[in-house]
């Protein structure tokens, strides 16, 4: 890689700091970069010169006219070094560096810029507070462990583009200033100076626009899109994020899945990983029963089982009363669970109670017999049935919980996560994919008690369940699907409503009047009147995808300029106050 100085047509540098190899020995070269490390060995100074591409060792001998200058150099000085490529002495080769067979003997050195003392060391092992890293993000990004993630991100974006272009997808940008619509999170809003009292919203997703593109006949759309949501943050969530957004006309759920699976295969192949297709799939009801979560980590075999039948004639009043009132009893086994102490089991019970459970039954199996405070309430036939159902072995532990099906699923899913964290079972595979399909279309809103969407309001019901919208809307399954990888919801999508009548019926169930439907969703419902094709798509979390491939715990590590957990940018001091002139232009007033 070379950079040309326009004034004299000579190269500013001839090579990068990660480029030179044994084949380059004897060449005269010009390198530019930052002083990473300086060492003085018996009067000879060694410099590790670093740029985005790697590190080259530079040697400066005492007889060199620049030696005195080099003695005064500090970390992160920006240098231009002219010299000759030499072979490192055999005992000094560094097999951990791609450039470890060579070094450059400096002939000339130019200081391109100096650096103040750093607020933190750039060493990969330096313990640095994250807030400090984000405040000085321009320094943090010099660390190879961070910069390599951004390079990977850009390369994978290109893989995605090439793959979708080859399948005749059209890359189309959608507006960043749009109308506020309910899509599952609070909108970021932007006041309009030229329309006092009116506001734009930043898009939570390009949802309605990509559906409009299908109605427009564009057939296949994609966009590596920015999306903004004013919601509480966590390790895998930012107020602004990026998604691989795509939509297709005349498709079924499995047509969309085939495109996504092919894309994931290409992406992981680029990253040096193999992933088999097709991905397994489970209906929502089954995945909740077996794993207690709609995004289970299937690298681990732990599975929840319904054991209601075991206790149908139980003398244990708690279980019998629960079954008599229409509730369920479910259990999960932890192999090697005898490591749990009584104190840990008490804490686990309290955790489940805080989630709403009445209690938690645990039974250890050791020396071919059960051990539990609940043992006196259970019969021999029940214990025998439990041992067979859960295939218990010495050293295992069994947890049992009872409540309504949805609540029990949630409790058991929490237990499953705790068992994985505590017992650390060996993973069955490195990459565990899963399609979760046919979520409920609607659910009751906890605050209003009215129906609301479980994913987004544009999802179509399963055709065979359309009739239940009139009689039993809470049990209508939808054409909604999520893509899960290693317990992370990587993508979410659906086949959409292409009928205005169906879309308006769903809005009506959610409590919207015809006037409100027109005011909030007029763009999409009006367009559905003009020959809308069947269509569907998905949005895949690009930040999460890169984070998983890079092996990071937080998506902040794969975003160039992320926000903190409170939504602040410490480098720019955003969000910030506006001055009175700006507020007046926007017709805004801050109320104390």
N, C-alpha and C positions, 0 to 999 in steps of 0.2 A: 504494500500500500504506500503510495507516495502522495505528497502534497506539493503543489507548484507555487512558487513565489512569483506573482504576476509581473513584478518589476524587472526581474532579471532572468526569468524562465528557468531557474535552477530549482532543484528539489529542496524543500524545507527539511524533509527527512527522506531517507531512502528505504527504511524498513521500520516496522513497528517493533515494540519490545517483546513481542511473543513470536517473532517470525524466524529468527536466525537459527540455523542448524549446522551440523558438522559439514554439510556440503558447502557452506558459505565461508569456511575457513580460508583466510587470505584476502578476503574482500575488504575494501575500504567502505565504511558505512557512516551514515548520519542518523542518530537516534534522538528522539525527543520524548520527554516524560517527566514524571515526578520522582524526586529522591525518596525512595521508600525506606531504605536502611543504609547506613554508612558504617563501615568497620575498618579499623586501623590494625593491620597485622604486620608487626615488625617493620614499620616504616612504609609499607605499601597499603594504600587505601583502596578498599573495595566498596563499590556503590551498587545497590540494587536499584536499577532504573525501571520504573513501572508506568505502564499505560493501560488502556482498556484491554489490550490483547495479551498482556503477560508481563514478565520480568526478564530483564537481561542484566547479567553481572558485568559491571565496568571496572577495570583495574586502572589505577593511577599510580605511577611509580615516582619516587622522590625526585628524580632528575627532570621530570616533566615541568615545564614552566608554569603550568596551572596548578601544581601541587599545593601551593600555599592557599590558593583560592578554594580548592576542594576541602582543605582542612576546616574552613569556616562555613561550609555549607550546612544548612539545617533541613530537617524533615519537611517534605512537601514543597521544596524549592522546585521551580520548573526549569529544566535544563535542556540544552541542545549539545550533544556530544558527537564529535567527529573522531573516528578511530578505525582500528583494524581488527578484524575478527581473528581470534586465536583459539586454538584447542586448549581446553582446560587440562591441567595435569591429571593423569588418571585417577589419583587418589582424591582429587577435588571435584570430580564430576558430581552433578546433583541429579539423581534419577527422578526426583520429585518435580523437576521443572522441565518442560519441553525444550527449553534453551540450555539445559544443564550440561551439555557437552562442550559449550563454547563460552568465551568471554570476549569482551571488546576492550582492547587497550586504548585508552583515551589519548588522542593527539591534541585536540583542541576542545575547549568547553566554554559555553556561553550560558550565562544566567538569564533566562527569559523572564523570570519573575521570582520574587521572594514570597515567603509566607510568614504570617505571624505565628507565634506559638499556638498549637492546636488546643481546642477545648477538650478534646479527648483523643486517645491514641487510636490509630486506624488498624491496629493489630486485630486479626480475626478472633483472638482470644481475650481481647480487652472487655472487661465487664462495664458496659456503658448503659446508663439509664436511657430508655427509649425516647423520652421527651427530649433529652439532649440530642440524640441522634436525629430526631425529626426537626428540631430547631436549626441544626446545621446539616440539613439533608444533603447539600452539595458536597459536604465532606463524607458523609455516610455512603453516598453513592460511589465514592472512589474505592470502597472496599470491594474486593473481587466477589465475595459471597453475596453481595447485594447487586452489583452491576451485572453479574452473569445472569441473574434472574430477569433483568430487563432485556438483555440480549436474547435470552430464550423466548421471552414474551413476543418480541418483534418477529423472531424467526417462525414461531408457531402461528402467529397471525398470518404470515405469508403462506404457510402450509394450508391453512383454512381457506384463504382466498383462492389459491390455485385449485384446490379440490372442488370448491363450489363453482368456480368458473368453468371447470371441465364438465360439470353437470348442468351447464346452461343456466345457472343462477345469475340474476342481475343485481349488482351492488348498487343500492339506491339509498341516498341520505333522506332522513325524515326530519321534521322541524324540531328545534330545541325550545322554541317558544310556542306554546300551544295552550289548550284550554284545560282547566282543572276538571278531572273526572275521578270518580271513586274506583281505585284499582288495587286496594289492599293496604296502602300506606298513606301517610300525609304527604301532600304536595309541597315542594318548594315553590313559592310564588314570586313573581316579578312585577312590580308596579309599572304601568304604562304612562310615561310622561305626557304623551300626546292624547291620551284618553283618560282624563282624570277619573279616579275611582274605579278604574278597570285594571285587571291583573292578568298577566300570562301565568301559566304554570310550566315548570320544567318537567319533561316527560318522565314518568315512572318506568315506562317502557314504550316502544313504538307501536303498541298493540293495535290501536284503531287505524293508524296510518298504514300498517302492513296489510290489514284486512282491506282497506280501501284500494291498495295496490293490486290485490287479487281481483277485486271487483272491476278494477281498471283494465284487467286483461294482461297484467305483467307476468303471470303464470308462476314464476319462481323468483323470489326476492331474498336477498340477505344483506346484512349490515353488521359490522363490528361496532355496535351502538353504545353510546353513553346513556345511562339511565340514572335518575336522581330520586331518592326517596328520603323524606324527613322522618327517620325512624331511629329507635334506640340502636346503638352500635355494639358490636362484639368482634371477636377475632376474625370472623369470616364475613363481616358486613361493613360497608362504608356508605356515607351519604351519597357519593357518586360512584358508580361502578360500571363495568363494561360487560356486555354480553354479546355472544354470537347469536344474532337474531335472524331467524329465517321463516319463510312462509311459502306454501306450495298450494297450487290449485289442483282440483280433481284427485284428491288423495285420501287414503285411509290412514289410520293410526300407524299401521305397519309400513306404509310407504315412507312416512316421516322417519320412523325408526331406522329403516334401511339406510337412508341418507346419513343420519347422525352416527350410526355404528361405523359406516365406512369412513366418516370424517375422523372419529376417534381412533380408528385403526391407523390412519395416516399420521395423525398427530403423535400418537404414542410410538409409532415406528420411527418418526423423526427423532424422538427423544431417546431412542435406543431401547424401547420396551415393546414387548409383544402382548397383544390383547386379542383374545379369540372372539369371534362373532358366530352366530347371533348372541346377543345378551339375553340372559334369563329374564322372565317376567312373572309377576304375581299380581293378582287382583288386590285392591286395597284391603278388603275384608280379610283375606287370607294372610297378608303380610302383617296386619295388626294382631291377628290371632297368634301367629307363629313367632313374631319378633317384638311386638309391642311398640312399633315405630313405623312410620311411613318412609323412613330413610335408614333402614337397618344396615349395620356393617356386617356383610356376609363373608368377610374374611374369617369369621369365627362361627363355629357350628352350634353354639348355644341356642336352643330352641324352646320356646314356651309351649306347654301342652295343656289342653283342657282335661281336668281330672274330675269334672262334676260327677260323672257316672260312678266314680269310685266311692263317692260319699252320698249316693242317693238314699241309702238307708242308714246313714251314720247316726250314732248315738251322740256325736259331738254337736251340741245345740247350735253353736255359732254357724257351722256349715249347713246343718239341716234347715235352720230358719232362713239362711241366705238363699238356698235352693228353692224353698217354698215361696219366696217372694220374687222368683224369676231371675235371680242373679246367677253368676257363674263362679266356678272355682278353677283356678289355673295355677300351674307350678312351673318352676324352671330349676334345672340341676346345674350345680357348679362342680366340675371335676376338680378334686383336690381341695375342696372347700373346707376341709377340717382345719385349715390354717386360720380360719376366722376365730378370733377370741370372743369371749362372751361380751366384752366391752364393745368390740366392733359390731357384733350382731345387734346390740342395743342401739347403737348409733344408726345402723341401717334401718332398723325398725322405726326410729324417730324420723328418718328421712322420708320413708314411705308414708308415715302418718301426716307429715307436713304437706305431702302431695294430695292428701284427702282420704287415705286409707284408714280403716278402723284398726287395723293391726297387721301383723305379719307372723306366719307360722314358719318355723325352720326345724329341719330334722337332719342331724348328722348321721351318716351311716359308717360305722367303724366296727371292726371285729365281728362282722356279719350280723350286726344288730343296730337298731336305731337309738339315738340319744337326743332327747328334746324335752322341754318343759311341758309340751302338749301331748306327750306320749300317753299319759294316763287317760286321755279322752278318746283315743283311737283304738279300734279293734284290730285283731291279728289279720283278719281278711283284708282290711283297708291297707295295712302296712305292706302286706304281701303284694297287693295290687299296685301300690305305689312303686315298690321295688321293681316290679316287672315293667310297668309303663315307662318309667324313667331310666330303666336299665342301670340301676344304682350299683356302684362298686365301693369297696372299702376306701374311705377317705373322701367320699363325695358329700355334698350338702344339698338339701332340697329346700326351696322356698315355696310357700303356698300362700295365695292371697285370694280374697273373694269380694266381689262387688258387681255393679252393673258391667256389662261387657266392655263398653268403651273406657270406663274408669279402670277396670282391671287390666286392660291392655296397656294403659298408660303406666300403671304401677309396675307391671311386669317388665315393660320396656326400660324403665328406670333401673330396675334390678339387674336386667341383662347388661346394661352399660356399666354398672358397678362391679359386676362379676368379671367382666372383661378387664376393667382397670385394675382390680385387686388380684385376680388369679393369673392374669397375663397368659392366656392359652396360646398355643402355637397357631399362627394364622394358617388357614388352608391354602391360601393363594396370596399373591401380591396385590392383584387388582381384582376387586369384587364388584362387578357391574350388576345393576338390576333395573328393569323397568317396572315401576309400580303403576298399575292401570285402574281406571274406573272408580275414581274417588266419588264420594257423594257429591251431587251437583250443588246442593244447598245445605245450610246448617243454620241453627238458631243463633242470632246475635245475642251475646251474653248480656248486653246492656238494654237493648230495645225489646228483645224477645221476638222480633220479626225475622223472617228469612233473610239470609245473606249468602253470597257466593263463597264457596270454599277456596277457590283459586282466583278466577276472574269472571266477570259477569257475561263473557262472550262465549263460554264453553257450551258445547252442544250436549244434550242428553243422549244416552245410548238410544238408537232408534226404537228398539224393542221396549223401552221404558218411557217413551214420550207421553203415552196416555196417562201415566201416573202423575203428571204435573197437575192434573185437575183433582185427583183424589188422594194422593199420598206423596206430596212433593219432597218430604224429608227422606224418602227411601228411593229417590231417583238416582241411579248411577249415571256418571257422565263419561264423555270421551276425553277425559283429562288423564294425562300421563306425566310422571316425573322420572327423570333419569338419575339414579343414585350410584355413586362410586365411593367405596370404602366408608360408607356411613355418612356421606355428604350429599345433600341434594344439589346435583350439578346442573340440572336443567328442568324446566317445567313447560309444558305445552298442552295443546289440545286440538281436536277438530272443532271448528267454530260453528256457530249458528249461521246458516246462510239464508234462513227464512226470517223475514221481518215478523211474521205472526208469532213464531216460536220465541224470538228474541224479546218481543214486547210482552209476551206471557211471562217470561222469566223476570223481566223488570217489574212487572205487576206484582208477582209473588214477593218481590223484595220491597214492596210498598211504594213504588214510584207511580204517580199519576201519569196519564197521557201527556199532560203539560210538562211535567218534570222530565219525562223520557225525552221529549223533544228538546227541552232546554239543555239537558246534560249530554244526551247521546244522539242529537239530531243528525250529526254528520254520518254516523254509521247506519242508523236505522233508515234514513232516507236513501242511502246508497243501496241498501239491501233490496229496495223496490225495483232496481234496474238490472235484473239479470245477474245476481250474485252467484258465482260458482261455488260448489262445495270446496272448502279449503281448510287447511290446518297448518300448524307450525310449532315452533319451540323457541325458547330463549335459554341459552346455555351460559352459565356464569363463567366468563373468561378469566376473571381474577382467581376464582376458586380452582379452575382447571390448571392454571399455571402454578398456583400454590401447591396443589397436590403433586404435580410432576416434579416441582423443585424441592418437595419435601419440607416445606415451611409450615410453621404452626399458625401463622397469621398472614392474611392476604396483604397486609401493609408491606410485607417484604417483597412483594412482586408488583407494587404500584410505585411509580416514580415519586409522586408527591402526595402521600396519603394524609388523611386526617387522624387525629387522636380519637380515643374512645368517646370524648365529649363533642366530637365534630369540629375541632379546631385545627387550623393549620398553623403550627408554631413558627414556621419559617416566614410566612407572610403576615402573621397576626390576624388572619381571617377566622371568624367573621369580625368585622370592625364597625364602628359607628360611622354614620354619615354626618356631614356638616349641615348647618342650617340651610345653606343655599341649595344643596342637593335635595334635602327634604322638601323644601318649598317647591322646587321644580317638579317633584313627584307628587305634590299635593298630599304629603304625609306629615303626621305629627306624632311624636313619641309621647305616650301617656306615662307618667310616673306612677 
